[in-house]
């Protein structure tokens, strides 16, 4: 069973499993299936809005897909999530990426 199939089995049992959903989104991204990856990130963040790493990786995937405006929106939401959860490291990384994207536009 490949990684995606294994994660899908976990998600059948528990569709809101943040770790499995994140792993599936990342697996799709690693295979350049950006549409599937972004769909999984959307589900992840809908069901687990405080799963801060999801915002950062979704933003990176959106940039790869040429959707910079959407990436900026995800980063802003992620920065707010990081502030709420006290994750200053993630907050700083997302702010740096947002600053870079803003300078490039």
C-alpha positions as CSV (number, residue, x, y, z in Angstrom):
1,X,0.0,0.0,0.0
2,X,1.5,3.4,-1.0
3,X,1.6,6.3,1.4
4,X,-1.5,8.1,-0.1
5,X,-3.6,4.9,0.1
6,X,-2.5,4.4,3.7
7,X,-3.4,8.0,4.7
8,X,-6.8,7.7,2.9
9,X,-7.5,4.6,5.0
10,X,-6.8,6.5,8.1
11,X,-9.0,9.3,6.9
12,X,-11.9,6.9,6.2
13,X,-11.8,6.0,9.9
14,X,-11.4,9.5,11.1
15,X,-11.9,12.2,8.4
16,X,-10.9,15.0,10.8
17,X,-7.5,13.5,11.5
18,X,-5.3,16.6,11.0
19,X,-2.0,14.7,10.8
20,X,-3.2,12.3,8.2
21,X,-4.9,15.0,6.2
22,X,-1.8,17.2,6.3
23,X,0.3,14.2,5.2
24,X,-2.0,13.4,2.3
25,X,-1.8,17.1,1.2
26,X,2.0,17.0,1.4
27,X,2.1,13.7,-0.5
28,X,0.1,15.1,-3.3
29,X,2.2,18.2,-3.4
30,X,5.4,16.1,-3.6
31,X,3.9,14.4,-6.7
32,X,3.1,17.8,-8.2
33,X,-0.7,17.1,-8.0
34,X,-1.3,20.6,-6.8
35,X,-5.1,20.5,-7.3
36,X,-5.5,17.4,-5.0
37,X,-3.0,18.9,-2.6
38,X,-4.9,22.2,-2.3
39,X,-8.2,20.3,-1.9
40,X,-6.7,18.4,1.0
41,X,-5.3,21.6,2.6
42,X,-8.7,23.2,2.2
43,X,-10.4,20.3,4.1
44,X,-7.6,20.3,6.7
45,X,-8.0,24.0,7.5
46,X,-11.8,23.9,7.4
47,X,-11.9,21.1,9.9
48,X,-8.8,22.1,11.9
49,X,-8.5,25.9,11.7
50,X,-5.7,26.0,14.3
51,X,-3.5,23.5,12.5
52,X,-1.0,26.3,11.8
53,X,1.5,24.4,9.6
54,X,-1.3,23.8,7.1
55,X,-1.5,27.5,6.3
56,X,2.2,27.8,5.5
57,X,2.4,24.7,3.3
58,X,-0.9,25.6,1.6
59,X,0.5,29.0,0.8
60,X,3.7,27.5,-0.6
61,X,1.6,25.2,-2.7
62,X,-0.5,28.1,-3.9
63,X,2.6,29.9,-5.0
64,X,3.7,26.9,-7.0
65,X,0.2,26.9,-8.6
66,X,0.7,30.6,-9.6
67,X,-1.9,31.8,-7.1
68,X,0.0,34.4,-5.2
69,X,-3.0,36.4,-4.0
70,X,-4.5,33.3,-2.5
71,X,-1.2,32.4,-0.9
72,X,-1.0,35.8,0.8
73,X,-4.5,35.3,2.2
74,X,-3.5,31.9,3.6
75,X,-0.4,33.5,5.1
76,X,-2.5,36.2,6.8
77,X,-4.8,33.5,8.3
78,X,-1.8,31.4,9.3
79,X,-0.2,34.3,11.1
80,X,-3.4,34.9,13.0
81,X,-3.6,31.2,13.9
82,X,0.1,31.1,15.0
83,X,-0.6,34.2,17.2
84,X,-3.6,32.5,18.8
85,X,-1.7,29.2,19.4
86,X,1.5,30.9,20.6
87,X,3.6,29.5,17.7
88,X,6.0,32.4,17.3
89,X,8.4,30.4,15.0
90,X,5.7,29.6,12.5
91,X,4.4,33.2,12.8
92,X,7.8,34.6,11.9
93,X,8.3,32.2,9.0
94,X,4.9,33.1,7.5
95,X,5.4,36.8,8.0
96,X,8.8,36.6,6.2
97,X,7.1,34.8,3.3
98,X,4.2,37.3,3.2
99,X,6.7,40.1,3.2
100,X,8.7,38.6,0.3
101,X,5.5,38.0,-1.7
102,X,4.4,41.5,-1.1
103,X,7.7,42.9,-2.3
104,X,7.6,40.8,-5.4
105,X,4.2,42.0,-6.4
